Amino acid sequence: MAGRRLGTMIGKGSVIAYPMAKALEQHGGGLAEIQYQQLGSADVLTALQHGGVDSAWLLDPVWRKVAGKQGYAFLGGQPQGEPLGGMLYGRALLQDDMDAGVALLRAYIRTLNSYLASDYKQDASFVTYLATLLKSAYEAQGVAEGSPLPESRTVNRTLYEEAVGHMP
């Protein structure tokens, strides 16, 4: 995979870099050794099918269109039970109807805790590995320059705190 083009909607600076790195390492590559081609969601599979990219990170349900077909091979994906991602809100749930936003977030947290519970965040070697991986991905994209912004300027935890009972 080293030196090959990977079509993806996401790019290097995402939590999906963790399973991508694992899959690439198993097939002779790594995040720093491939060329990313960031494409729109409708274009990733098309580029793969027509030779625009050598490989692709396909999301549900798109990957199912080529699963098991001749000429395509599954090299790796998101680990089962790994909740990689987050809850992003717009104005409607963040400001206009905050109660609905809190209710949705509570349901999301309950789902994670009920069905995706794991102690992987307690594993210091995993946390170190993930931090190193993401740092190298950001550096490779050229977005690691400058002073880091404090979390208070980039993340609003108001709804989360209310959803888990940390608000007065």
N, C-alpha and C positions, 0 to 999 in steps of 0.2 A: 504493500500500500504506500510505501514511502515514495514521495514525488508525484503521487496521483491526485486527481481532483475529486473532491467530495462535495456533492450538492446537498445543501441544507437550508432550511428556513431560518435556522437559529444562529449559526455562526459559532465562533469559539467562546465568546463570553457568556456562557450560560451554564446552569447546573448540569445540563445534558453532557457537558464536557467530561464528566466523570465516567459514565458508561461508554462514551465514544472512545475515550483514552484506553479503557480496558479492551474494547473490541479491536481497536487499531493495534495495540501491543501484541495481541494474539495473532495478528496477521502481518507482522513485519512493518509496522508503522507507528506513528505517534502523532499527537496533536501538532507538534512543531515540524513534522516531516511531511505533512500533506498540504495541498493547496485547497483552500475553502472557496466554494462558489456559492454565495448566498443568493437564494432564489425565492420567488413567491411560492406560496403553498401549492398552487396549481401547476407550477413549472418544474418542481423537483423531479417527479416521476417522468415527466416528458423528457427532460434533459438526460435522465438515466437511460430511457428507452431508445433515444436517438443519438447516443454517444456524446452528448454535450458535457457529461461528467463521467468519471470512471466508476464512481460509487455514490451512494446517497443515503442520508439518514431520513428514512420515511416514517411518518407518524401514522397513527390510526386514523381512518381505516385504509389509507392509501397503500400501505405495504402489502395488504391482502391481495391487491390486484396482481402482484408478481410472485406471491408466496407459492413455492412448489413448482414454478414454471421453469422450463429449461432455459439456461442462460443466466439465471439469477441464483444467488446463494445468500442465505442469511448468515451474517458474520457476527452479530451481537446486537443487544438492545438494552433497554432499561431493566435493571435488576427487579425481579418480582418483589413486591412489598416495599419498594423504595419510593416514597413520596417526594419526587424531585419537582419542585415548582412552588407556586405560591398563589395566594388569592389577591387579585388586583381589582380594585373598584374604581368606578368613575363617579361623577358628581351625584348621580341618582342615589346610590347606596352609601356614599361617603358623606353626603350633606343633606340631600332632599328627603330621604327616607332612611335615616340612620338606624332605626329600629329593625328594619328589614335587613340592613347590612349586618347588624350584630347577630340576628337570627341565622342568617346564611352562614356566617363565620362560625357560629357555635355548632351548626350541623356539620360543617367541614371538619372542624377540630374533633368532634365526636367520631366522625368516620375514620379519621386518621388514628385516633387513639384506640378505637375498637377493632379496626381491621388491619392497620399498618403499624402497629406498635412494634418498636424495636429499640435496642439500646445502642445503635450504631454511633450515635453522637457522644456516647460515653467512651468509645474506643479512641484513645489518644492517637494511635497510629493512623486510623482512618481519617480523623479530623485533620491531622497534619498533612496527610497525603492529599486530601481534597483541597485544603488551603493552598498548598504548593501547586497543584494542578490548575486551580482557578487563577492564581497569580501569573503563572506562565502563559495561560490562555489570554489574559488581559494584556500582558506584555507583548505577545505575538500580534495582537490586534492593534497595538499602539495606543491603548487606552489606560495604561498604567502610569502615565506621566502626571506630574502635578501633585499637589497636596490632596490627601484623601478628605472627602467631606464627612463630617460627623453624621452618625446615623440619624440624629434628630433633624437633620436637614434633608434627608433622603427617604425616610420611612415614617409613616404615620401609624403608630401602634394604638391609637385611641380605641378603635373598634375591637381590636384583639384584646386589649386590657379589660374592656367592658364585658366582652364575651366570656372571658375566663374568670371574671369576678375580681379584677384588680383595680376597679374604679370605685371611688367612694360613693 
